[in-house]
Amino acid sequence: MFAMEVDTSDLYFMEEALKEASKAAAIDEVPIGVVIVCDNQIIARAHNLTERLTDCTAHAEMQSITIAQDHIGGKYLNRCTLYVTLEPCAMCAGALFWAQLGRLVYGASDPKRGYSVHTPSLLHPKTIVKKGILEDTCSKIVKDFFYAKRI
């Protein structure tokens, strides 16, 4: 069996996304965090704000897309990588399609609501996808959040 080759910058930026997820958990939001990177620099950080804003579209990805587009002064993120702790949902994947995201890196898969349950893919055909970066840690923060809600 071959070990998955992991780029140290992918680990670093996913850890930054996990910091955003922790911020969400601290305000009782579903702990999903995102950073968007362009030219090896973070240009956007976000976490879920659906409860705080009472807005079902206020996912971390949606927040970060707006911030990144404002930062670069354009609507296309084809030179950017989005790091997210949980596989994006269909809504977020659709937004990433329209933004023409260059690369998507996510931690934990979401077999119930993740974009990958849809065929064909909802992402732009040129988007490169890498999954499973810090998967256990990314999965644990979400599982722990929902476990605490049930007890």
C-alpha positions as CSV (number, residue, x, y, z in Angstrom):
1,M,0.0,0.0,0.0
2,F,1.3,3.4,-0.9
3,A,1.2,6.4,1.5
4,M,-0.6,9.5,0.2
5,E,2.0,12.1,-0.6
6,V,1.2,15.2,1.5
7,D,2.5,18.6,0.7
8,T,3.6,20.5,3.8
9,S,1.9,23.7,2.6
10,D,-1.4,21.7,2.3
11,L,-1.0,20.7,6.0
12,Y,-0.2,24.2,7.0
13,F,-3.1,25.8,5.3
14,M,-5.5,23.1,6.5
15,E,-4.4,23.8,10.0
16,E,-5.3,27.4,9.4
17,A,-8.7,26.3,8.2
18,L,-9.1,24.3,11.4
19,K,-8.4,27.5,13.4
20,E,-11.4,29.0,11.6
21,A,-13.5,25.9,12.4
22,S,-12.6,26.3,16.0
23,K,-13.8,29.9,15.9
24,A,-17.1,28.7,14.5
25,A,-17.5,26.1,17.3
26,A,-16.7,28.8,19.9
27,I,-19.8,30.8,18.8
28,D,-22.0,27.6,18.5
29,E,-21.8,27.4,14.7
30,V,-21.2,24.1,12.9
31,P,-17.4,24.0,13.0
32,I,-16.3,24.4,9.4
33,G,-13.5,26.6,8.4
34,V,-11.9,27.9,5.2
35,V,-8.9,29.7,4.0
36,I,-8.3,30.7,0.4
37,V,-4.7,30.9,-0.8
38,C,-3.3,32.7,-3.8
39,D,0.4,32.9,-4.6
40,N,1.1,31.1,-1.3
41,Q,-0.6,33.8,0.8
42,I,-3.9,33.6,2.6
43,I,-6.3,36.1,1.0
44,A,-9.5,35.0,2.8
45,R,-10.5,33.4,6.0
46,A,-14.0,32.4,7.1
47,H,-16.1,30.0,9.1
48,N,-19.8,29.2,9.2
49,L,-22.1,32.0,10.2
50,T,-25.5,30.5,9.4
51,E,-26.8,30.8,13.0
52,R,-25.4,34.2,13.8
53,L,-26.7,35.7,10.5
54,T,-29.8,33.5,10.4
55,D,-28.9,32.8,6.8
56,C,-28.7,29.3,5.4
57,T,-26.3,30.5,2.7
58,A,-23.7,31.8,5.2
59,H,-21.5,28.8,4.8
60,A,-17.7,29.2,5.3
61,E,-17.1,28.7,1.6
62,M,-19.6,31.3,0.6
63,Q,-18.1,33.8,3.0
64,S,-14.6,33.2,1.8
65,I,-15.4,33.4,-1.9
66,T,-16.8,36.9,-1.4
67,I,-13.8,38.0,0.6
68,A,-11.3,36.5,-1.9
69,Q,-13.0,38.0,-4.9
70,D,-13.0,41.4,-3.2
71,H,-9.3,41.0,-2.4
72,I,-8.3,40.2,-6.0
73,G,-10.8,42.6,-7.5
74,G,-12.4,40.0,-9.8
75,K,-14.8,37.1,-9.8
76,Y,-12.5,34.3,-10.9
77,L,-10.5,32.3,-8.4
78,N,-8.7,30.2,-11.0
79,R,-5.3,30.9,-9.5
80,C,-6.5,30.1,-5.9
81,T,-6.7,27.1,-3.7
82,L,-9.6,26.8,-1.2
83,Y,-8.9,24.7,1.9
84,V,-12.0,23.6,3.8
85,T,-12.3,21.2,6.7
86,L,-15.4,19.5,5.4
87,E,-16.3,18.6,1.8
88,P,-18.4,21.4,0.3
89,C,-22.1,21.0,-0.1
90,A,-23.9,21.3,-3.5
91,M,-24.6,25.0,-3.0
92,C,-20.9,25.8,-2.2
93,A,-19.7,23.6,-5.1
94,G,-21.9,25.5,-7.4
95,A,-20.5,28.8,-6.2
96,L,-17.0,27.4,-6.6
97,F,-17.9,26.4,-10.2
98,W,-18.9,29.9,-11.1
99,A,-15.8,31.3,-9.4
100,Q,-13.8,28.9,-11.5
101,L,-11.7,27.8,-8.5
102,G,-8.3,26.5,-9.5
103,R,-7.9,23.9,-6.7
104,L,-10.0,22.5,-3.8
105,V,-8.4,20.8,-0.8
106,Y,-10.7,19.4,1.8
107,G,-10.2,17.4,5.0
108,A,-13.2,15.2,5.8
109,S,-15.7,13.8,3.3
110,D,-19.4,14.3,3.7
111,P,-21.1,11.2,2.4
112,K,-24.6,12.6,3.1
113,R,-24.4,16.3,1.9
114,G,-21.1,16.6,0.1
115,Y,-21.0,17.7,-3.5
116,S,-19.4,14.4,-4.6
117,V,-22.7,12.5,-4.1
118,H,-23.8,14.3,-7.3
119,T,-23.0,13.1,-10.8
120,P,-21.6,14.7,-12.8
121,S,-19.4,16.8,-10.6
122,L,-20.7,20.2,-9.6
123,L,-17.2,21.7,-9.7
124,H,-15.7,23.5,-12.6
125,P,-14.0,20.9,-14.9
126,K,-10.6,22.5,-14.5
127,T,-10.7,22.5,-10.7
128,I,-8.1,20.1,-9.2
129,V,-9.4,18.3,-6.1
130,K,-7.3,16.9,-3.2
131,K,-9.1,15.3,-0.3
132,G,-8.3,13.7,3.1
133,I,-5.8,16.3,4.4
134,L,-5.9,16.1,8.2
135,E,-9.1,14.1,7.7
136,D,-9.2,12.6,11.2
137,T,-8.8,16.0,12.9
138,C,-11.3,17.7,10.5
139,S,-13.9,14.9,11.1
140,K,-13.4,14.9,14.8
141,I,-14.2,18.6,15.3
142,V,-17.6,18.2,13.5
143,K,-18.4,14.9,15.2
144,D,-17.6,16.3,18.7
145,F,-19.7,19.4,18.0
146,F,-22.8,17.3,17.1
147,Y,-22.1,14.8,19.9
148,A,-22.2,17.7,22.4
149,K,-25.5,18.8,21.0
150,R,-27.1,15.3,21.6
151,I,-26.0,14.9,25.3
